[in-house]
Amino acid sequence: MTDYAEISHDHPQKGTPTTFEVGSRYLEPSGALKIVVGIIGASLTLFEAYTAQFGLLVANKQRSVLLAFGLALAFLLYPSRFKKKAGIGLFDVLLAACGFASTIYILVVFDQLALRQGWPTQTDFIMGLLTIIFVTLAGYRVGGWILPTICLFFLTYCYWGRWIPGRFGHRGFSVISIVRHMYLSTEGIFGLPLGVVSDFIYLFIFFGVILTATGVGKVFIDLALAALGGSRGGPAKVGVLASGFFGTINGSSVANVVGTGTFTIPLMKSIGYRPYFAAATEACASCGGQLMPPIMGAAAFIMAEFIGVSYLTVALAAALPGVLYYVSVLVSVHFEAVRNDLKGLSKDQLPSLKRIILKDGFMLLPIPVIILFLVRGYTPTMAALWAIYMSLLLPLFNKEKRYRLKDLYAMLGRGATSALELIIICSLIGFIIGASTLTGFGLKLAGAIVDLAGGYLLPVLFLTMIASIILGAGIPTTGNYIMMALLTAPALKLMNIQAINAHLFVFYFGIISDLTPPVALAALVAAGLAGAPFWKTALTSTKLAVAGFIIPYMFVLSPDLLISAENFSMVNTLFTVITAVIGVIALAGAVQNFFYLQLKIHERIPLFFGAFLLISPNLTQSLIGFLLMSAILFVQIQRSKSGNFQKSIEFGKSSPGVGPQA
């Protein structure tokens, strides 16, 4: 069978630059540590699968078990900086044991806590304080200093608020009250984000691990190669498609870049794409995977819980914007390939689509099973469980894919390590949730944004976008989304924007922050893989992802772009899809400065304007946009017939963008 580590979903490759300290701190276990970590990880995965099948425990109990195992793994796999070279030290083992004990304490004394209605004893207080310290330290080790610093600010804000004047001041809370709220309630560490991870996201992560272990990741890449590899600039389109497949399952843009970029970036460079453009393409495609149903990574499940709707409702609403994003990226790389006369792969380099489907197509069956279960109204937990059962059963009928018992044990352990970052981040985000519910900070910030914008919608949207990008810099998508849902989405709701539109708006810009300088994590990792300059890669990825900046504004201003089961109309939906797709094609041309030929300035501006009108689902606006785009296309075709085509192509090669390598 395919080695489950063939395509890493967890950590950047050795030497990959990252502002996260994940790559530098993570210790690949070996010897006795490997055995211990394997047992802890496999036990946690079996616990999650068992409770999902036979009934979840009470919220605090279920979540305390998840976090206890998570803290133990965090301190064992991310040792202290001083012990890095020597491996794990006694101090790390002690932290792992104490972190486990302070958190599992909730499970042990839960009945007594219920009897005294959550009022803490001295032991409760000490355990709670220790858990807060351990979660903060684990968050630093796993994800760097940015998120723990923000969370500590919110903790101190709960205490020091009495001395803050104006809108953001409050009466202040004692240390005991803060610890009680964060540790003993479901409003803090053991809040909704950790609950969603425990209830079903963990299962989807384990499902992704099984798919990778049984070679489905390679099937994704082979399908993309067979479908698009032979077209103009085919390897770039393969990267976009394969990363889209991967990203919807693993839910991490950085892990997705590493998982598929190690294959797609060299392939793009081999046919003439500049390294920075290849890296930017991979970064954009990897980020977009979380926008695409059916799974959409972890944040979409949390979104459904925040809004109080079914996951299917979120996935349905996100479908068209996700398609538009990918159409824009695909068309952009196509225009670059045409402008620079880049070819696709030769026939002998391409796998046979028929052979892939006949030989390995059955391995993809668990994915439509997830969709079927969700459409039939089953919970995401049941959908994930049945997908896991199928993905474990199907390889047994194929000699090449068949795994052994030790492979299954390795997958169980890898399920925990793959979910580890998310477990720690979601528990850490609990500090922000707890502070917001305790002090009302979220509503205060929302009011401040609306007042600063003068009560006008567009300025509120713009300020929310800027806040989402800045606050989300360097923070994984899930943590970023939860913060924005608490801090900036309320401002949109004050403007009477529907909840799902508001949450998808901040979700989009949380993802886009991985492409936007100065941090741009996905672009940073992709640049490292490609050996390309970071800033050039980040700016190019921002340019390629321009649809991701515009589409959120469009679905807020024109809610029909979000498909809803309640008011679904085949005619309206079909019209919206067709005009929006044409619109993002025009938008990609305007941004890349190439449509049928290189665009002149008097062609580019009307094409921009026409693209915006087409993306809007309004009939009159779409008609005007289509006429503008058609006029530009007609002018360019006439210009090509007049003999200026070669001149336009040469100009395109000399302009900034991709071109054959020297």
SELUMLO-914619 format. One line per field, with one value per residue (C-alpha): x, y, z; residue in one letter. Coordinates in Angstrom, 2 decimals. Example, Ala and Ser with C-alpha at 12.3 -4.5 7.8 and 13.67 -1.06 7.14 Angstrom:
2
c1 12.30  13.67
c2 -4.50  -1.06
c3 7.80  7.14
resn A  S
//
This chain:
662
c1 0.00  0.98  2.93  0.70  3.56  3.98  2.04  2.27  -0.85  0.68  3.90  5.93  8.82  12.21  13.74  10.45  10.41  7.47  6.58  4.80  7.31  5.63  8.39  11.21  9.59  7.96  9.94  9.49  9.08  11.35  12.17  10.27  8.70  7.21  5.61  4.16  2.89  1.42  -0.49  -1.79  -2.81  -4.47  -6.33  -7.71  -8.85  -10.56  -12.23  -13.57  -14.83  -16.42  -18.30  -19.40  -20.85  -22.40  -23.11  -21.11  -20.39  -21.62  -19.99  -17.41  -16.42  -16.05  -14.03  -11.81  -10.70  -9.89  -7.87  -6.10  -4.74  -4.04  -1.93  0.03  0.82  1.64  4.34  5.80  5.87  6.78  9.56  11.09  13.53  16.43  15.77  15.24  18.61  18.69  15.09  12.48  13.53  12.24  10.65  8.56  7.44  6.47  4.48  2.73  1.74  0.61  -1.29  -3.11  -3.91  -5.17  -7.56  -8.80  -9.65  -12.91  -13.91  -13.01  -14.88  -17.66  -20.47  -19.26  -18.96  -22.56  -23.73  -22.06  -23.25  -19.77  -18.51  -14.81  -12.98  -9.31  -8.34  -10.66  -9.06  -5.50  -6.35  -8.09  -5.16  -2.72  -4.87  -4.92  -1.11  -0.66  -3.04  -1.22  2.20  1.01  -0.46  2.92  4.78  2.37  1.54  4.00  3.50  0.82  -2.39  -1.33  -0.43  -3.86  -5.56  -3.54  -4.57  -8.22  -7.56  -5.96  -8.73  -11.23  -9.31  -8.10  -11.30  -12.34  -9.48  -10.26  -12.30  -15.02  -16.81  -14.47  -14.39  -16.27  -16.60  -13.70  -13.65  -11.63  -9.03  -11.27  -14.24  -12.08  -10.65  -14.12  -15.56  -12.69  -12.31  -15.58  -18.11  -18.67  -18.01  -14.22  -11.62  -14.26  -16.48  -18.11  -14.95  -13.43  -16.85  -17.18  -13.69  -14.61  -18.06  -17.19  -14.20  -11.81  -13.53  -13.16  -9.46  -9.06  -10.95  -8.42  -5.55  -7.05  -7.46  -3.82  -2.63  -4.52  -3.25  -6.34  -4.14  -2.27  -5.57  -6.58  -3.34  -3.62  -7.20  -6.15  -3.23  -5.43  -8.09  -5.98  -2.31  -2.26  -3.88  -1.99  -0.12  -1.54  0.66  -0.59  -4.19  -3.32  -1.99  -5.19  -7.47  -5.44  -5.03  -8.76  -9.47  -6.96  -7.88  -11.55  -10.57  -7.56  -8.70  -5.23  -3.84  -0.24  -0.48  -2.16  0.69  3.18  1.02  0.52  3.11  6.04  4.70  2.92  5.45  8.37  5.93  4.89  8.49  9.42  7.27  8.36  6.42  8.55  9.16  7.27  4.23  4.24  4.41  1.64  -0.62  -0.15  -0.78  -4.03  -5.30  -4.45  -6.27  -9.34  -9.87  -11.47  -14.05  -15.26  -17.91  -18.48  -16.10  -14.53  -12.02  -12.87  -14.07  -17.29  -18.49  -17.87  -19.69  -22.77  -22.77  -22.25  -25.10  -27.37  -28.01  -27.20  -23.79  -25.54  -26.95  -23.43  -22.05  -24.87  -24.40  -20.64  -20.84  -21.18  -18.64  -16.18  -16.66  -16.20  -12.94  -11.52  -12.75  -10.93  -7.65  -7.87  -8.59  -5.78  -3.17  -4.62  -4.25  -0.65  0.04  -1.48  0.30  3.66  2.98  3.46  2.53  1.02  2.52  3.02  0.67  3.24  3.54  -0.18  -1.97  -5.03  -8.28  -10.10  -7.42  -7.52  -11.29  -11.34  -8.37  -8.70  -12.07  -13.68  -11.38  -13.25  -16.64  -16.50  -16.66  -20.05  -21.18  -20.54  -22.59  -25.41  -25.61  -25.63  -28.32  -30.44  -30.35  -27.90  -25.53  -21.95  -20.84  -22.70  -21.57  -17.95  -18.28  -19.70  -17.08  -14.39  -15.87  -15.96  -12.46  -11.13  -13.12  -12.58  -8.76  -9.13  -10.57  -7.48  -4.09  -2.12  -4.12  -4.50  -3.06  -1.78  -2.74  0.33  -0.69  -4.11  -2.44  -0.24  -3.33  -5.04  -2.02  -1.70  -5.35  -4.49  -1.30  -3.09  -5.83  -3.40  -2.92  -6.69  -7.33  -4.85  -5.97  -9.68  -9.01  -6.87  -9.57  -11.79  -10.09  -11.45  -14.92  -14.89  -13.71  -16.33  -19.20  -17.90  -17.27  -19.40  -16.26  -17.55  -20.65  -18.62  -16.16  -19.04  -20.58  -17.22  -16.79  -20.28  -19.74  -16.35  -17.95  -20.66  -23.34  -22.73  -22.55  -19.55  -17.21  -18.33  -17.52  -14.14  -13.18  -14.32  -12.18  -9.10  -9.64  -10.05  -6.84  -4.74  -5.99  -5.81  -2.20  -0.14  -3.11  -4.51  -7.80  -9.98  -8.65  -8.86  -12.49  -13.54  -11.92  -13.59  -16.96  -16.72  -15.14  -16.08  -19.11  -21.36  -20.67  -22.16  -25.17  -25.77  -26.12  -28.96  -26.87  -28.01  -25.89  -24.64  -23.61  -21.78  -19.94  -18.96  -17.66  -15.22  -14.44  -13.29  -10.99  -9.64  -8.53  -7.27  -5.00  -2.86  -2.08  -1.80  1.54  3.29  2.71  1.02  1.73  0.61  2.61  5.61  5.67  5.04  7.88  10.18  9.25  9.74  12.96  11.22  11.33  8.66  7.37  7.06  5.20  2.89  2.01  1.39  -0.81  -2.82  -3.28  -4.34  -6.81  -8.49  -11.85  -11.56  -11.47  -14.47  -16.88  -17.58  -18.67  -20.90  -22.71  -23.29  -24.64  -26.44  -27.45  -28.78  -25.18  -25.57  -27.78  -30.43  -32.63  -35.52  -35.87  -34.21  -35.20  -33.64  -34.03  -32.63  -29.79  -28.82  -28.86  -26.77  -24.22  -23.78  -23.43  -21.16  -18.83  -18.60  -17.97  -15.01  -13.51  -13.68  -12.29  -9.34  -8.60  -8.70  -6.41  -3.95  -4.06  -4.77  -8.02  -7.92  -4.79  -2.81  -5.25  -4.83  -5.77  -9.00  -9.98  -8.93  -11.03  -14.36  -13.57  -13.14  -16.44  -18.22  -16.87  -18.38  -21.74  -21.75  -20.98  -24.04  -27.17  -29.22  -30.55  -30.04  -26.55  -25.52  -26.76  -24.75  -21.69  -22.06  -22.29  -19.16  -17.22  -18.45  -17.39  -13.86  -13.65  -14.83  -12.25  -9.47  -10.46  -10.46  -7.06  -5.65  -6.90  -5.17  -1.74  -0.92  -1.27  2.45  3.25  0.77  2.25  5.78  4.62  3.04  6.35  8.11  5.46  5.52  4.23  5.16  7.41  9.85  12.70  16.12
c2 0.00  3.64  4.91  7.21  9.68  9.93  13.17  14.93  16.59  17.70  19.58  21.54  19.66  19.98  23.24  24.81  28.40  29.34  31.99  29.23  27.33  24.05  22.79  23.73  22.48  19.25  16.20  13.12  10.39  7.38  4.58  4.61  8.00  6.59  3.75  6.11  8.62  5.79  4.39  7.82  8.73  5.40  5.48  8.95  8.00  4.85  6.88  9.40  6.67  4.69  7.65  8.79  5.34  4.58  8.01  11.09  11.83  14.97  17.99  18.80  15.14  14.49  17.65  17.19  13.75  15.19  18.07  15.89  13.60  16.62  18.37  15.19  14.80  18.50  18.49  15.18  16.05  19.73  19.71  22.83  24.79  23.91  20.19  20.26  18.84  16.30  15.28  15.10  15.94  15.17  18.64  17.87  14.52  16.28  18.91  16.19  14.31  17.46  18.79  15.48  15.37  18.96  18.49  14.95  16.23  17.55  14.00  12.62  15.20  16.14  14.75  16.73  19.86  19.45  19.13  22.37  24.12  24.84  26.88  26.06  24.64  25.48  22.31  23.24  26.68  25.31  22.76  25.43  27.84  25.09  24.13  27.75  27.87  24.50  25.38  28.69  27.02  24.22  26.84  28.58  25.36  24.10  27.34  30.06  33.17  35.14  33.40  32.81  36.50  37.55  35.12  36.32  39.87  38.82  37.07  40.19  42.33  40.42  41.56  45.06  46.22  48.28  50.71  51.07  54.19  54.56  51.96  49.06  49.43  47.06  46.37  43.87  40.28  38.51  35.87  33.21  34.27  34.26  30.80  29.45  30.83  29.55  26.12  24.98  26.27  25.54  29.21  29.00  26.33  23.61  25.78  25.29  25.09  22.25  20.60  20.64  19.13  16.39  15.67  15.33  17.28  14.75  12.00  13.91  14.45  10.72  10.08  12.29  10.33  7.05  8.45  9.52  6.21  4.15  6.20  8.28  11.40  9.99  9.19  12.86  13.96  11.31  12.35  15.98  15.01  12.92  15.64  18.78  17.83  17.94  21.37  24.69  25.22  21.87  21.33  24.59  23.49  20.09  21.90  23.91  20.88  18.49  21.08  21.73  18.03  17.83  21.10  20.32  17.30  18.39  21.91  23.47  25.67  25.27  21.46  21.41  23.39  20.87  17.86  18.66  21.38  18.99  17.39  20.21  23.05  21.19  20.06  23.67  24.84  22.05  23.46  27.09  28.70  31.03  29.68  32.51  32.02  28.25  28.84  31.48  29.14  26.35  28.70  30.04  26.59  25.19  28.00  27.61  23.97  25.11  27.09  24.05  21.58  18.81  18.98  22.48  21.74  22.28  25.89  25.24  22.76  25.33  27.91  25.71  25.44  29.18  30.10  27.31  25.73  22.34  21.78  21.06  24.61  26.05  23.74  24.61  28.33  28.06  25.99  28.72  31.16  28.25  27.29  30.93  31.18  28.12  29.19  32.49  30.80  28.26  30.96  33.13  30.39  29.61  33.24  33.25  30.04  31.41  34.76  33.01  30.11  27.46  23.94  21.06  17.67  15.19  12.23  9.74  11.76  11.54  8.69  7.15  8.52  5.27  3.19  5.36  5.09  1.34  0.60  3.11  4.82  2.65  4.29  7.59  6.10  7.31  10.95  10.64  8.63  11.71  13.85  11.29  11.08  14.86  15.29  12.60  14.59  12.50  14.26  15.00  12.52  9.63  10.74  10.72  7.35  5.59  7.21  5.90  2.40  2.38  3.80  1.08  -1.70  -0.95  -1.36  -4.91  -5.91  -4.68  -6.33  -3.16  -1.04  -3.62  -2.55  -4.57  -4.40  -2.31  0.13  0.49  1.14  3.79  5.43  5.54  7.30  9.64  10.63  12.16  13.90  15.30  16.75  17.98  21.52  22.00  20.64  23.07  26.06  25.51  25.21  28.36  30.25  29.45  32.33  34.76  33.21  33.32  36.93  37.97  36.37  37.65  41.27  41.73  42.71  41.33  43.53  46.54  46.06  45.57  48.85  50.62  49.36  50.49  53.92  54.33  53.50  56.09  53.40  52.78  49.20  49.37  50.99  48.40  45.60  47.17  47.60  44.05  42.77  44.66  43.45  39.83  39.95  41.71  39.76  36.50  36.94  33.96  32.13  28.88  29.26  27.66  29.82  32.86  32.19  31.67  34.96  36.82  35.19  36.53  39.92  41.19  39.21  40.92  44.25  42.85  41.53  45.04  46.10  43.55  41.16  37.54  35.42  32.98  35.82  37.59  34.45  33.41  36.96  36.79  33.13  34.13  36.86  34.60  32.25  35.10  36.25  33.16  34.73  38.37  39.99  40.62  37.20  35.11  31.68  29.61  31.78  31.63  27.84  27.57  30.03  27.85  24.76  26.59  28.40  31.67  35.16  35.46  38.96  38.27  35.03  36.71  39.61  37.22  34.96  38.03  38.94  35.40  35.26  38.56  36.80  35.84  39.55  40.47  37.53  38.07  41.65  40.40  37.76  40.26  42.89  40.27  37.38  35.33  34.24  31.98  29.05  28.24  25.15  27.26  29.57  27.47  28.18  26.23  29.10  31.78  29.55  28.57  32.23  33.26  30.49  31.23  35.01  34.72  32.24  34.49  37.39  35.78  34.82  38.50  39.47  37.07  38.55  42.11  41.26  39.29  42.02  39.42  38.28  37.23  39.36  41.61  44.24  47.94  50.36  51.44  47.74  46.71  49.25  48.41  44.71  45.20  47.06  44.45  41.63  43.19  43.65  40.04  38.60  40.42  38.24  41.28  40.74  44.31  44.63  41.23  42.17  45.40  43.50  40.87  43.57  45.26  41.99  41.05  44.44  44.01  40.49  41.73  44.55  42.12  39.63  42.42  43.56  40.04  39.90  43.18  41.62  42.90  39.53  38.69  42.10  41.56  38.19  39.60  42.45  39.88  38.08  41.22  42.21  41.10  37.57  34.09  33.22  30.55  30.14  31.32
c3 0.00  -0.29  2.68  4.65  5.01  1.24  1.20  4.55  5.84  9.09  8.89  6.38  4.91  6.44  5.37  4.38  5.63  7.77  10.30  12.16  14.21  13.33  11.05  13.43  16.65  15.52  16.61  14.45  17.10  17.18  19.60  22.90  22.11  18.91  20.87  23.50  20.96  18.88  21.87  22.93  19.38  18.59  21.93  21.22  17.71  18.98  21.76  19.23  16.89  19.74  21.23  17.76  17.08  20.47  21.92  22.89  26.53  28.28  26.56  29.28  29.67  25.94  25.37  28.41  27.15  23.72  25.17  27.76  25.05  22.84  25.50  26.18  22.47  22.06  24.74  23.53  19.82  20.19  22.80  24.35  22.18  24.47  24.15  20.38  19.38  22.17  21.57  24.29  27.85  31.33  31.50  28.39  29.83  33.04  31.13  29.13  32.30  34.17  31.14  30.84  34.57  34.90  31.98  32.65  36.13  34.65  33.69  37.14  39.28  36.86  39.05  42.08  39.93  38.83  42.46  43.50  40.30  39.02  41.98  42.26  45.23  45.77  43.86  40.98  40.83  40.78  38.10  36.03  36.32  35.34  32.33  31.14  31.42  29.68  26.82  26.26  26.28  23.96  21.62  21.45  20.75  18.11  16.29  17.28  19.40  17.47  18.56  22.21  22.50  21.22  23.60  26.59  25.73  26.02  29.34  30.81  29.31  31.48  34.57  33.63  31.92  34.95  34.21  30.49  29.71  27.10  25.00  25.73  29.50  31.84  35.57  35.66  36.93  39.61  38.75  40.33  38.16  35.02  35.73  36.55  33.31  31.17  32.78  34.31  31.78  28.09  27.26  27.47  26.79  26.46  24.27  20.90  18.71  20.74  20.85  17.07  16.73  19.18  17.74  14.05  12.69  14.25  12.26  9.00  9.72  10.35  7.11  5.27  6.84  5.59  2.07  2.02  3.47  0.91  -2.04  -2.83  -2.83  -5.81  -7.50  -7.19  -8.87  -11.60  -12.37  -12.64  -14.88  -17.16  -17.41  -17.84  -18.11  -21.90  -22.28  -22.54  -19.29  -18.19  -15.10  -13.57  -14.12  -12.64  -9.57  -9.25  -9.61  -7.42  -4.67  -4.79  -4.25  -1.41  0.26  0.71  2.83  4.88  5.78  6.00  3.25  4.44  4.70  1.30  -0.28  1.07  0.19  -3.49  -4.11  -3.87  -7.07  -8.91  -8.49  -10.17  -12.88  -13.59  -13.67  -16.07  -18.89  -18.49  -15.65  -13.57  -10.05  -8.35  -10.60  -10.01  -6.25  -6.39  -8.37  -5.84  -2.91  -4.43  -5.30  -1.86  -0.04  -2.23  -1.25  1.99  0.01  -1.90  -0.70  0.22  3.23  3.17  5.91  9.57  9.72  7.79  10.42  13.14  11.01  10.85  14.65  15.13  12.78  13.98  10.56  9.05  7.51  4.20  4.23  4.57  1.86  -0.55  0.00  -0.48  -3.68  -6.33  -4.79  -4.49  -8.15  -9.20  -7.26  -9.01  -12.44  -11.91  -10.94  -13.80  -16.38  -15.03  -15.46  -18.91  -20.03  -18.79  -20.71  -23.93  -23.61  -23.20  -25.56  -22.86  -23.87  -21.94  -21.18  -24.00  -24.35  -23.08  -19.85  -19.10  -17.31  -18.92  -17.50  -18.35  -16.63  -13.48  -13.21  -13.82  -11.57  -8.72  -9.18  -6.50  -3.93  -4.41  -3.43  0.22  -0.96  -2.72  0.32  2.49  0.11  0.00  3.80  4.19  1.51  3.17  6.42  8.45  10.83  9.71  12.40  10.75  7.29  8.45  10.21  7.16  4.93  7.31  7.30  3.49  3.10  5.41  3.74  0.04  -0.05  1.26  -2.15  -4.03  -3.63  -4.34  -1.88  0.86  4.20  7.12  10.79  11.62  8.86  10.49  13.84  12.19  10.66  14.06  15.54  12.59  13.03  16.41  15.28  12.24  14.46  17.11  15.82  15.51  19.04  20.60  18.50  19.25  22.98  22.86  20.95  23.92  25.75  23.14  23.29  27.08  27.16  24.61  26.52  29.85  28.79  25.64  23.69  20.36  20.34  21.47  18.61  16.15  17.27  16.94  13.35  12.37  13.97  12.29  8.93  9.51  9.32  5.59  4.34  1.96  4.51  7.10  4.63  3.84  7.51  8.26  5.38  6.62  10.19  9.02  6.96  9.62  12.65  10.69  9.57  10.70  12.23  10.75  8.90  11.56  14.38  12.13  11.22  14.86  15.86  13.00  13.73  17.27  16.59  13.12  11.87  14.48  12.75  9.53  11.40  12.80  9.14  8.74  6.65  6.90  9.26  6.63  4.29  7.12  8.26  4.73  4.17  7.09  6.27  2.77  4.02  6.73  3.96  1.76  4.62  3.89  0.49  1.49  2.41  4.71  6.35  3.59  5.12  2.11  -0.31  2.04  2.14  -1.63  -2.32  -0.23  -2.23  -5.54  -4.57  -5.44  -3.87  -1.19  -1.99  -5.71  -4.93  -2.40  -4.72  -7.63  -5.47  -4.37  -8.04  -8.99  -6.10  -6.99  -7.36  -3.70  -2.83  -4.97  -4.68  -0.92  -1.64  -4.44  -2.38  0.43  -1.96  -4.11  -1.81  -4.77  -5.38  -2.35  -3.29  -0.70  -0.51  0.83  -2.16  -4.84  -8.43  -11.29  -13.78  -11.46  -10.29  -13.84  -14.92  -11.89  -12.48  -16.21  -15.85  -12.80  -14.53  -17.59  -15.21  -13.42  -16.81  -17.78  -14.37  -14.74  -18.17  -16.83  -13.90  -16.03  -18.71  -21.39  -22.97  -26.61  -26.98  -24.67  -23.41  -24.07  -21.30  -23.04  -23.27  -19.78  -17.82  -19.54  -19.14  -15.36  -15.20  -17.31  -15.10  -11.96  -13.69  -14.92  -11.48  -10.13  -10.60  -11.71  -15.27  -16.53  -15.05  -16.41  -19.89  -19.86  -18.61  -21.34  -24.04  -22.71  -22.64  -26.13  -27.47  -26.06  -27.51  -30.91  -30.93  -30.03  -32.72  -35.31  -34.06  -34.42  -38.03  -38.81  -38.24  -34.77  -33.06  -33.05  -31.64  -28.81  -27.91  -27.83  -25.61  -23.31  -22.90  -21.86  -19.33  -15.68  -15.34  -16.26  -19.11  -20.20  -17.81  -18.87
resn M  T  D  Y  A  E  I  S  H  D  H  P  Q  K  G  T  P  T  T  F  E  V  G  S  R  Y  L  E  P  S  G  A  L  K  I  V  V  G  I  I  G  A  S  L  T  L  F  E  A  Y  T  A  Q  F  G  L  L  V  A  N  K  Q  R  S  V  L  L  A  F  G  L  A  L  A  F  L  L  Y  P  S  R  F  K  K  K  A  G  I  G  L  F  D  V  L  L  A  A  C  G  F  A  S  T  I  Y  I  L  V  V  F  D  Q  L  A  L  R  Q  G  W  P  T  Q  T  D  F  I  M  G  L  L  T  I  I  F  V  T  L  A  G  Y  R  V  G  G  W  I  L  P  T  I  C  L  F  F  L  T  Y  C  Y  W  G  R  W  I  P  G  R  F  G  H  R  G  F  S  V  I  S  I  V  R  H  M  Y  L  S  T  E  G  I  F  G  L  P  L  G  V  V  S  D  F  I  Y  L  F  I  F  F  G  V  I  L  T  A  T  G  V  G  K  V  F  I  D  L  A  L  A  A  L  G  G  S  R  G  G  P  A  K  V  G  V  L  A  S  G  F  F  G  T  I  N  G  S  S  V  A  N  V  V  G  T  G  T  F  T  I  P  L  M  K  S  I  G  Y  R  P  Y  F  A  A  A  T  E  A  C  A  S  C  G  G  Q  L  M  P  P  I  M  G  A  A  A  F  I  M  A  E  F  I  G  V  S  Y  L  T  V  A  L  A  A  A  L  P  G  V  L  Y  Y  V  S  V  L  V  S  V  H  F  E  A  V  R  N  D  L  K  G  L  S  K  D  Q  L  P  S  L  K  R  I  I  L  K  D  G  F  M  L  L  P  I  P  V  I  I  L  F  L  V  R  G  Y  T  P  T  M  A  A  L  W  A  I  Y  M  S  L  L  L  P  L  F  N  K  E  K  R  Y  R  L  K  D  L  Y  A  M  L  G  R  G  A  T  S  A  L  E  L  I  I  I  C  S  L  I  G  F  I  I  G  A  S  T  L  T  G  F  G  L  K  L  A  G  A  I  V  D  L  A  G  G  Y  L  L  P  V  L  F  L  T  M  I  A  S  I  I  L  G  A  G  I  P  T  T  G  N  Y  I  M  M  A  L  L  T  A  P  A  L  K  L  M  N  I  Q  A  I  N  A  H  L  F  V  F  Y  F  G  I  I  S  D  L  T  P  P  V  A  L  A  A  L  V  A  A  G  L  A  G  A  P  F  W  K  T  A  L  T  S  T  K  L  A  V  A  G  F  I  I  P  Y  M  F  V  L  S  P  D  L  L  I  S  A  E  N  F  S  M  V  N  T  L  F  T  V  I  T  A  V  I  G  V  I  A  L  A  G  A  V  Q  N  F  F  Y  L  Q  L  K  I  H  E  R  I  P  L  F  F  G  A  F  L  L  I  S  P  N  L  T  Q  S  L  I  G  F  L  L  M  S  A  I  L  F  V  Q  I  Q  R  S  K  S  G  N  F  Q  K  S  I  E  F  G  K  S  S  P  G  V  G  P  Q  A
//
